[in-house]
């Protein structure tokens, strides 16, 4: 007598509920964070749903809700890539040793994925969206089908993307993406701000109707488009949009099952790669262009931190992106100035602060090689060289792009000179802050950049250094204002003057900081090892 097969879906639902329950045990802070997030999500969802429902009857309601559905689906698609640790069940490779068939596993994982704050928030937005465009009996009937279809489409899309990229999500590159998620949010906020300002200045939501006409045929936004079409009496169009929605959902489920099958039977690539012979590295290519001796080795170490360390990489990429976004977006909005390019210099100059903190407890190896102020000077100089290798060409690029956008090429030499002077001043104060205010950067936690109890050191070093940098650079700033106001024909002289001033400031800061570094090596090691 054969034993009936046990359904996986109830088991996985209970597992998901147990994960949520056990995750809240033993930590009052975790409970407070979870329930605060739940309350906040419900409050936001309530007001958004209410606002969408109040759009009922508005001429542009269909445009708003269709585009909102598309943005919602896009958010679900990219969320696993940037927050891979947000859900413990996103990694199906943990189940490879269990005798599970792909199709029941897909159903079980999909059911468990519908539990959580994210799906609840999405369902509220889906209900508000269909309420905004549901008209008549046909529209109400379509709305009853569309809301769960939109939720299923978003969740399935997220699961399919997560499964297809599970090797990436469990690797160092995946952790890098998680750290860089803050940059994505910052850049996205700037794009939304710029787009909304441009939109309301040039015709409002009517300008989005051509985009909405295309997006309403892209699933899962087609589910909301179906409700709008049914409410308008276009039953043939509504039926076609329903067919597209169902076909896309079936295709996603098939792709998810196929990817899951491949994942469950493919050997782990990390073990295969470990068995291969490693090629020599660090001895040729770009690295061979660096100076020899301690200077080249320290430069290479600093640049490797930028490429490999997730938090250092996040700081650099954020500085590079925001340093370009601020002057460029202001120029595109018609409020820019070529001198706003100095913002990029300031963002990158901050990377000189807390140079030893990025070494963490491994700073002891650097400390073993420093016995005199001269050794400390060479170490700091090499780190400044590594930063200048990126920041100087970047400053030139940002200034040139800004000058082109605002149409002020005559002001390019002066702006570049001022930017280089500011950069040199920040390298100066960065070296001094690294010597006087070192602090530890914790290795755990994507958004935790200062060890407990050292926040005051971090604020003192960064903000004190930025203020001092402005004071050091003030002669060049005053001269720039004077020449631009009364002698604009000779502002080009600011380029060589600013370059010389920045170089002199950097050299002075390195000279002043090196004796203290050589004297306080144990104290610096203790400060940077607390994370």
C-alpha positions in Angstrom: 0.0 0.0 0.0 1.6 3.3 -1.1 1.8 6.3 1.2 0.1 9.4 -0.2 2.4 12.2 -1.1 2.6 14.9 1.5 1.9 18.4 0.2 4.9 20.7 0.5 2.9 24.0 0.6 1.6 23.8 4.2 5.0 22.7 5.4 6.8 25.6 3.8 4.1 28.0 5.1 4.7 26.8 8.6 8.5 27.0 8.1 8.1 30.7 7.0 5.9 31.5 10.0 8.4 29.8 12.3 11.3 31.8 10.8 9.4 35.0 11.4 8.5 33.9 15.0 12.0 32.6 15.9 13.6 35.7 14.4 11.9 37.8 17.0 12.9 35.7 20.0 15.6 36.8 22.4 16.0 40.4 21.1 13.7 43.2 22.2 15.4 45.5 19.7 14.6 43.2 16.8 11.0 42.9 18.0 10.7 46.7 18.2 12.2 47.1 14.7 9.9 44.5 13.2 6.7 45.8 14.7 7.7 49.4 14.0 8.3 48.5 10.4 5.0 46.7 10.2 3.1 49.6 11.7 4.9 52.1 9.4 4.2 49.9 6.3 0.6 49.6 7.2 0.2 53.3 7.8 1.9 54.2 4.5 -0.1 51.5 2.7 -3.4 52.8 4.2 -2.8 56.4 3.1 -1.6 55.4 -0.4 -4.5 53.1 -0.8 -6.9 55.8 0.3 -5.3 58.3 -2.0 -5.5 55.9 -5.0 -9.2 55.1 -4.2 -9.9 58.9 -4.2 -8.6 59.1 -7.7 -11.7 57.1 -8.8 -13.3 59.1 -11.7 -10.2 61.2 -12.3 -9.2 61.5 -16.0 -5.6 60.5 -15.3 -6.3 57.7 -12.8 -5.5 55.0 -15.3 -2.1 56.6 -16.1 -1.2 56.8 -12.4 -2.1 53.3 -11.4 -0.7 51.6 -14.4 2.7 53.3 -14.0 2.6 52.6 -10.3 2.0 48.9 -11.0 5.0 48.9 -13.3 7.2 50.6 -10.7 6.0 48.1 -8.1 7.0 45.2 -10.3 10.4 46.7 -11.0 11.0 47.2 -7.3 10.2 43.6 -6.6 12.5 42.5 -9.5 15.6 44.4 -8.2 14.9 44.0 -4.4 16.5 40.5 -4.1 19.7 41.8 -5.8 20.2 44.7 -3.4 18.8 43.1 -0.2 19.7 39.4 -0.4 19.6 39.0 3.3 16.1 40.3 3.8 14.5 36.9 3.5 16.2 33.6 4.6 14.2 31.6 2.1 15.5 33.4 -1.0 18.3 30.9 -1.3 16.8 27.6 -2.6 20.3 26.0 -2.8 19.9 25.2 0.9 17.4 22.6 -0.2 19.6 20.7 -2.7 20.1 17.7 -0.4 16.4 17.1 0.1 14.5 14.8 -2.3 12.1 17.5 -3.6 10.7 17.8 -7.1 10.9 21.3 -8.7 7.2 21.8 -9.5 5.8 21.2 -5.9 8.8 23.1 -4.6 7.9 26.1 -6.8 4.3 26.0 -5.5 5.5 25.8 -1.9 8.0 28.6 -2.2 5.5 30.8 -3.9 2.9 30.3 -1.1 5.5 31.0 1.6 6.6 34.1 -0.3 3.2 35.6 0.1 3.8 35.9 3.8 5.5 39.0 5.1 5.3 42.8 5.2 6.3 43.3 1.6 3.5 41.2 0.1 1.0 42.8 2.5 2.1 46.3 1.4 1.9 45.2 -2.3 -1.6 43.8 -1.8 -2.8 47.1 -0.3 -1.4 49.1 -3.2 -2.9 46.6 -5.7 -6.3 47.0 -4.1 -6.0 50.8 -4.1 -5.0 50.7 -7.8 -7.9 48.6 -9.0 -10.3 50.7 -6.9 -9.2 53.8 -8.7 -10.2 52.5 -12.2 -12.9 49.9 -11.4 -16.2 51.1 -13.0 -19.4 49.1 -13.5 -20.0 45.4 -12.9 -17.4 44.3 -15.5 -14.7 46.6 -13.9 -15.5 45.3 -10.4 -15.3 41.7 -11.6 -12.0 42.4 -13.3 -10.7 44.1 -10.1 -11.3 41.0 -8.1 -9.1 39.1 -10.4 -6.5 41.8 -11.0 -5.4 42.5 -7.5 -4.2 39.0 -6.7 -2.7 38.6 -10.2 -0.6 41.7 -9.7 0.6 40.4 -6.3 1.4 37.0 -7.8 3.2 38.6 -10.7 5.4 40.7 -8.5 6.3 37.9 -6.1 6.9 35.4 -8.8 9.1 37.9 -10.6 11.2 38.5 -7.5 11.5 34.7 -6.9 12.6 34.0 -10.5 15.2 36.8 -10.4 16.5 35.6 -7.0 16.8 32.0 -8.1 18.5 32.9 -11.4 21.1 35.0 -9.5 21.4 32.9 -6.3 25.1 32.3 -6.9 25.6 36.0 -7.2 23.6 36.7 -4.1 25.6 34.3 -1.9 29.0 35.7 -3.2 31.1 38.7 -2.3 29.6 40.6 -5.3 26.2 40.0 -3.8 27.3 41.6 -0.5 28.7 44.5 -2.5 25.3 45.0 -4.1 23.7 45.0 -0.7 26.1 47.7 0.5 25.5 49.8 -2.7 21.7 49.7 -2.3 21.9 53.0 -0.4 23.5 54.6 -3.5 20.7 53.2 -5.7 18.1 54.8 -3.4 19.9 58.1 -3.4 20.3 58.2 -7.2 16.7 57.1 -7.6 15.5 59.8 -5.3 17.4 62.4 -7.4 16.0 61.0 -10.6 12.4 61.0 -9.2 12.9 64.6 -8.0 14.2 65.8 -11.3 11.6 63.9 -13.3 8.7 65.2 -11.1 9.9 68.8 -11.4 10.3 68.6 -15.1 6.9 66.8 -15.4 4.9 69.4 -13.5 6.6 72.3 -15.3 5.7 70.9 -18.8 2.2 69.7 -18.9 1.6 67.4 -15.9 0.4 63.8 -16.1 -0.9 64.3 -19.6 2.7 63.9 -20.8 2.9 60.4 -19.4 -0.1 59.1 -21.4 2.1 57.8 -24.3 4.3 56.0 -21.9 1.3 54.6 -20.1 -0.2 53.4 -23.4 2.9 51.1 -23.8 3.3 50.1 -20.2 -0.3 48.9 -19.8 0.7 46.0 -22.2 3.7 45.1 -20.1 2.9 42.5 -17.4 2.1 42.5 -14.5 0.9 46.1 -15.1 -1.5 44.6 -17.7 -3.6 43.4 -14.7 -4.4 46.9 -13.7 -4.8 48.0 -17.4 -7.4 45.2 -17.7 -9.5 46.7 -15.0 -9.3 50.1 -16.7 -10.2 48.7 -20.1 -13.1 46.6 -18.6 -14.5 49.7 -16.9 -14.4 51.6 -20.1 -16.3 48.9 -21.9 -13.4 47.7 -24.0 -14.0 44.0 -23.2 -11.9 42.7 -26.1 -8.9 44.7 -24.9 -9.5 43.7 -21.3 -9.6 40.0 -22.4 -6.3 40.4 -24.3 -4.6 42.1 -21.3 -5.9 39.3 -19.0 -4.4 36.7 -21.5 -1.1 38.6 -21.5 -1.0 38.7 -17.7 -1.7 35.0 -17.4 0.7 34.0 -20.1 3.5 36.1 -18.5 2.8 34.6 -15.1 2.9 31.1 -16.6 6.2 31.9 -18.4 7.7 33.2 -15.2 6.7 30.1 -13.3 8.2 27.9 -16.0 11.4 29.9 -16.0 11.6 29.7 -12.2 11.1 26.0 -12.3 13.7 25.5 -15.0 16.2 27.7 -13.2 15.5 25.9 -9.9 16.0 22.5 -11.6 19.3 23.6 -13.0 20.4 25.0 -9.7 19.6 21.8 -7.8 21.6 19.6 -10.1 24.6 21.8 -10.9 27.8 21.5 -8.8 28.7 24.5 -6.8 31.0 26.6 -8.9 33.1 27.8 -5.9 34.5 24.3 -5.3 35.3 23.9 -9.0 37.1 27.2 -9.1 39.0 26.4 -5.9 40.5 23.3 -7.6 41.9 25.3 -10.6 45.4 26.7 -10.5 45.6 30.3 -9.6 47.2 32.7 -12.0 49.8 35.1 -10.7 48.4 38.5 -9.9 49.5 41.9 -8.7 52.8 41.8 -10.7 51.8 43.0 -14.2 49.3 45.1 -16.0 48.3 48.3 -14.3 50.2 47.5 -11.1 53.5 47.5 -13.0 53.0 51.2 -13.7 53.0 52.1 -10.0 56.2 53.3 -8.3 58.5 50.7 -6.7 59.2 50.2 -3.0 56.8 51.1 -0.2 55.0 53.8 -2.1 53.9 51.4 -4.9 52.9 48.7 -2.4 50.8 51.1 -0.3 49.1 52.5 -3.3 48.2 49.1 -4.6 46.8 48.1 -1.2 44.7 51.3 -1.0 43.3 50.7 -4.6 42.6 47.1 -3.8 40.5 48.2 -0.8 38.5 50.3 -3.2 37.9 47.3 -5.5 37.4 44.6 -3.0 36.3 45.9 0.4 32.5 46.3 0.3 32.2 49.4 2.6 35.2 51.1 1.0 33.8 50.4 -2.4 30.4 51.7 -1.4 31.9 54.9 0.0 33.9 55.5 -3.2 31.0 54.7 -5.6 28.6 56.9 -3.6 31.1 59.8 -3.7 31.7 59.4 -7.4 28.0 59.2 -8.2 26.8 62.0 -6.0 29.7 64.2 -6.9 28.6 64.0 -10.5 24.8 64.0 -9.9 24.7 67.3 -7.9 26.4 69.6 -10.5 24.9 67.8 -13.5 21.3 67.8 -12.2 21.5 71.4 -11.2 22.8 72.3 -14.6 20.0 70.3 -16.3 17.4 72.2 -14.1 18.8 75.5 -15.2 20.2 76.5 -11.8 23.7 75.2 -12.2 27.1 76.8 -12.1 30.5 75.5 -13.2 31.8 76.1 -9.7 29.4 73.4 -8.4 31.8 70.9 -9.8 33.8 71.6 -6.6 31.2 69.5 -4.8 32.7 66.4 -6.5 36.1 67.3 -5.2 34.7 67.6 -1.7 33.0 64.3 -1.8 36.1 62.5 -2.9 38.4 64.4 -0.5 36.4 62.9 2.4 37.8 59.5 1.4 41.2 60.6 2.8 39.7 60.7 6.3 40.2 57.7 8.6 42.7 56.1 6.4 43.8 53.6 9.0 40.2 52.6 9.9 39.8 50.8 6.7 42.7 48.5 7.6 40.8 47.4 10.8 42.9 45.1 13.0 45.2 44.3 10.1 46.8 47.7 10.7 49.3 45.9 12.9 51.1 44.7 9.8 51.4 48.3 8.6 52.5 49.5 12.1 55.3 46.9 12.0 56.9 48.7 9.0 56.8 52.2 10.6 59.6 53.1 12.9 60.3 56.8 12.0 58.3 59.8 11.0 59.8 59.3 7.5 58.2 55.9 7.2 54.9 57.3 8.3 55.2 60.2 5.8 55.9 57.7 2.9 52.9 55.6 4.0 50.5 58.6 4.1 51.9 60.0 0.9 51.3 56.7 -0.9 47.7 56.7 0.3 47.3 60.3 -0.9 48.8 59.3 -4.3 46.3 56.5 -4.7 43.4 58.9 -4.0 44.8 61.5 -6.3 45.2 58.9 -9.1 41.4 58.7 -9.2 40.3 62.1 -7.8 42.3 64.4 -10.0 41.1 63.0 -13.4 37.6 62.8 -11.9 37.7 66.4 -10.9 38.7 67.4 -14.4 35.9 65.3 -15.9 33.2 66.7 -13.6 34.3 70.2 -14.2 34.4 69.7 -18.0 30.9 68.1 -18.0 29.4 70.9 -15.9 31.0 73.6 -18.0 29.6 72.0 -21.1 26.1 71.8 -19.7 26.0 75.3 -18.3 27.8 76.7 -21.4 30.6 78.4 -19.4 33.8 77.2 -20.9 35.6 80.4 -20.0 35.0 79.6 -16.4 36.5 76.1 -16.7 40.1 76.9 -15.7 39.0 78.8 -12.6 36.5 76.2 -11.5 39.1 73.4 -12.0 41.8 75.4 -10.1 39.4 75.9 -7.2 38.4 72.3 -7.2 42.0 71.1 -7.1 42.8 73.6 -4.3 39.8 72.3 -2.3 40.9 68.7 -3.0 44.4 69.4 -1.8 43.1 71.0 1.3 40.9 68.0 2.1 43.9 65.6 1.6 45.8 67.8 4.1 43.1 67.7 6.7 42.3 64.0 5.9 45.9 63.1 6.8 45.7 65.0 10.1 42.3 63.6 10.9 43.5 60.0 10.2 46.4 60.6 12.7 44.3 62.3 15.4 40.8 60.8 15.1 41.1 57.2 14.0 38.1 55.0 14.5 37.0 51.4 13.7 34.8 50.5 10.8 32.8 47.3 11.8 32.9 44.5 9.3 29.3 43.4 10.1 26.3 45.3 9.1 25.9 46.9 5.7 25.0 50.4 7.1 27.1 50.4 10.3 30.2 52.4 9.6 31.4 53.4 13.1 32.0 51.2 16.1 29.9 51.9 19.2 31.4 54.6 21.3 33.4 56.2 18.5 30.8 58.3 16.9 32.2 61.4 18.4 35.6 60.7 16.9 34.1 60.2 13.5 32.1 63.4 13.6 35.0 65.4 15.0 37.3 64.2 12.3 35.0 64.6 9.3 33.2 67.8 10.1 36.2 69.4 11.8 38.3 68.5 8.8 35.8 69.8 6.3 35.6 73.2 8.1 39.4 73.4 8.4 39.6 72.6 4.7 37.4 75.5 3.8 39.6 77.8 6.0 42.8 76.5 4.3 41.3 77.0 0.9 39.8 80.4 1.7 42.6 82.4 0.0 41.8 80.7 -3.3 38.1 81.1 -2.7 38.5 84.9 -2.0 40.7 85.3 -5.1 38.2 83.5 -7.2 35.3 85.7 -6.1 37.4 88.8 -6.7 38.6 87.8 -10.2 35.2 86.6 -11.4 33.6 89.8 -10.2 36.1 92.4 -11.5 38.8 90.7 -13.7 37.1 87.8 -15.5 39.6 88.0 -18.4 42.4 86.6 -16.2 40.5 83.9 -14.2 42.6 81.3 -16.0 45.5 82.1 -13.6 43.4 80.3 -10.9 44.2 76.9 -12.6 48.0 77.0 -11.9 47.5 78.8 -8.6 44.9 76.3 -7.4 47.0 73.4 -8.4 50.0 74.7 -6.6 48.0 75.6 -3.5 46.4 72.1 -3.4 49.8 70.5 -3.8 51.4 72.6 -1.0 48.4 72.0 1.3 48.7 68.2 0.8 52.4 68.2 1.4 52.0 70.3 4.6 49.3 68.0 5.9 51.4 64.9 5.3 54.4 66.5 7.0 52.4 67.5 10.1 50.6 64.2 10.5 53.5 61.8 10.0 55.3 62.5 13.4 52.1 61.9 15.3 51.4 58.7 13.4 54.9 57.3 14.2 54.4 58.2 17.9 50.9 56.9 18.4 50.9 53.6 16.5 49.6 51.5 19.5 46.8 54.0 20.1 45.8 54.0 16.4 45.9 50.1 16.3 43.6 50.0 19.4 41.2 52.6 18.0 40.8 50.8 14.6 40.5 47.3 16.1 37.3 47.8 18.1 34.9 46.7 15.3 
